């Protein structure tokens, strides 16, 4: 009988190591500090997200990702290194790089081959720095002109265009060996509140969502989506108590069982106001894992508190170790399938990447 390498690895892991894999955390500033080092050495975090406040220059960013990998070499599981690189206004790349147009402009062109090339190029760009996860593309439909957070980050108000171009962008990233996380399930396009600032509420039933908001995510799933990010939105007719990111009904009941998605599921950042204004962050993290998320994203403060709380929740039986093992198995499989490693990056060819970006920009019709 052939041994399952993930099962064998799970048997060797301590509870602390398993809990660490369930978290993707942020860091402060441009360099690794003692807290970041401790998160790797003492808490075995599964990965990091790099945001704009962590990026000063190409050289600095290479040094940062290399240092994270260097510290993690004593651990046996490589890091997820994630970034939000959507194109347009949502870019975390150093200023030395040319910016791509917004998804809205790309949607107006409506050329699947262009979207695929953009996905490939974005993935090549971030992979040059050692990143292996991109929180993109945006699969939200821009259906509400008063929406304060999606806007030109969406490809279109047309569901078919969003589905088609989003899937091609996703496939382009995957072709370059980067895990694409489509977002923000169940759909952030028809909200009136930015979840960074408060908790959006949507008064739609499941049938409405299945016929519209869910469509790009279902199509992405049917086309081999690796991962999805779940939004902090309260769907009052589906789960009046918990936002989607904390909802067992939405994550396990709908996304896993009804829609059949078996990839990685990430929460949106638990340090956003939609969560912190309504929950203690440790409570939110526990609810997230119980609901069926594989990885909780904690981009700012309280990372160690979250890790301690998750461990205690398993020790007391609030979260079963079986639930933890299910997610850790999935995480290990993706890290193996994508051949992740902690090898350091020697050099990023800014000119070569910019040349590719400019070629794309020049190919886009101006009218």
HELIX and SHEET records of a PDB file:
HELIX    1   1 UNK A    5  UNK A   12  1                                   8    
HELIX    2   2 UNK A   15  UNK A   21  1                                   7    
HELIX    3   3 UNK A   34  UNK A   41  1                                   8    
HELIX    4   4 UNK A   52  UNK A   54  5                                   3    
HELIX    5   5 UNK A   58  UNK A   72  1                                  15    
HELIX    6   6 UNK A  103  UNK A  109  1                                   7    
HELIX    7   7 UNK A  112  UNK A  127  1                                  16    
HELIX    8   8 UNK A  151  UNK A  153  5                                   3    
HELIX    9   9 UNK A  159  UNK A  175  1                                  17    
HELIX   10  10 UNK A  206  UNK A  211  1                                   6    
HELIX   11  11 UNK A  215  UNK A  222  1                                   8    
HELIX   12  12 UNK A  244  UNK A  246  5                                   3    
HELIX   13  13 UNK A  248  UNK A  248  1                                   1    
HELIX   14  14 UNK A  249  UNK A  258  3                                  10    
HELIX   15  15 UNK A  273  UNK A  276  1                                   4    
HELIX   16  16 UNK A  281  UNK A  291  1                                  11    
HELIX   17  17 UNK A  303  UNK A  315  1                                  13    
HELIX   18  18 UNK A  321  UNK A  337  1                                  17    
HELIX   19  19 UNK A  350  UNK A  363  1                                  14    
SHEET    1   A 8 UNK A 264  UNK A 267  0                                        
SHEET    2   A 8 UNK A 227  UNK A 230  1                                        
SHEET    3   A 8 UNK A 179  UNK A 185  1                                        
SHEET    4   A 8 UNK A 133  UNK A 134  1                                        
SHEET    5   A 8 UNK A  80  UNK A  83  1                                        
SHEET    6   A 8 UNK A  47  UNK A  50  1                                        
SHEET    7   A 8 UNK A  23  UNK A  25  1                                        
SHEET    8   A 8 UNK A 296  UNK A 298  1                                        
SHEET    1   B 2 UNK A 200  UNK A 202  0                                        
SHEET    2   B 2 UNK A 233  UNK A 235  1                                        
END                                                                             
